[in-house]
Amino acid sequence: MLYVIAVLMGLLTIVVLLVRWRWFSPIALVYFIILSIVLGILEDSKWSFIVIVRYYVYLFGSTFAILMPFFLLFLAYLMLSRIDHDRQISFLRIIFNIFISLTFIGIVIYTAWVVIEKNTYLARFLSVYTLTSIYLIINFLLFVIINLVLCFYRPLYKDYQAIIILGARLSADGKISKVLRKRLELGTRVYLKATKKPIVIVTGGQSQADFPSEAQVMADYLYQKGVSKKDIIQENQAHSTRENLKFVRMMFKNNEEVTNSLIITSHFHLLRTYFYAWMMDFQLNIVGVAGSVSHVVFATLREFIAFFVLTKELNYLFIIGFLIRGIIQVLDIYR
C-alpha cells in the first residue's frame, strides 16, 4: 500500500510540475514519496541490515508510544483552536479539521476504554500507537537528511537581479543574532562578487515593539559592509517565512527581478523555504547557511514541527492510517 501511495504521489508531482500548479508543492510531494518508500522498505525488506534497523526502530517506537495519545490530543486541540481563531479558513478545511480531530479523540478514547474497561494488558494499548510513533521517528530523520542534502545545492556563482535575505528574530538587546549575521554575510559576499550589482531585499518585521524592524537592522548592517544604500530594499512587515516571500512578491508583482533571484536562509530552514518559494512563483535558487551546533539542534526540531504542521493534511492521513492498522493488528493478535 505504501508503494502505491508513492506511485500516486509521483504521478501528481509530474502533473504539478508540468502545469506549474502553485497550490501543491513538489518538494512536499517528493518528501512524502521518499517517506512512503522508506517506510515500505523498513516494513518489507528481508535484508539483514534493514532487519537490524527495523528492530531498533520498533524498539524506539514502542518506547515513545506511551506519549502518542497525548500528542494526538494536542494535535486535535490545535486543529479545533485554528477553526476558532482563523476566520478566513475555508469551509472544506473546517470540515477536514473537525473530522481529523474527532478521529484522533475517538481513537484515544477507544484504546483507553479497551485497556481500562476490558482489563487487558498495557501492551495492547501501546501496540496501537507503536506504528504511529515509528512514523514520527522516520519522518523526523528524513526531514534532517533532506535538509542536509539540500545544503549541497549552492547556486552562488552567477549574477542575479535580486538577492533576497530572509529575516530572523533579533537578539534580546535588539541586535543582529548569529543566525541572521550568517545570512547577511553570505548576501554581502554574493553582492560584492557580482559584476552587475543586484538589488538586495531584506525582509522581516518588528520582533518586539521597542525594536526596529528586522529589515531595518539588516539594511544597516549591509550598508556598513559595503552594499550600496540605493541597492537595498526593505520589506518590514513580515513575521513568518510565508509572509517574507509573499510580501516580497507583492512588492514586485509585475517585475521579473524577483524571479531571477537568490534566496538566502539557514540550513535548517530550507524545506519550508522551498515550499513557499514554489507557491509564490520564485525560481528555486535557495541557499542555506550554517549555524552554531547548539542552536541548530533546537532550530531543527522547531522547523520539523513547523514543516509537519505545514504538510499536516498528508501527515494526519498517514497517522490515521497507521492508527487504524495498529488497531486491526491488535484485534487479530488478541482475537
Salt bridges, closest charged atoms under 4 A:
GLU43 OE2 - ARG325 NH2 1.82
ASP84 OD1 - ARG87 NH2 4.00
ASP86 OD2 - ARG82 NH2 3.55
ASP231 OD1 - LYS230 NZ 3.37
ASP281 OD1 - ARG22 NH2 2.76
GLU303 OE2 - ARG272 NH2 2.78
GLU313 OE2 - ARG93 NE 3.35
GLU313 OE2 - LYS312 NZ 3.84
ASP332 OD1 - ARG335 NH2 3.40
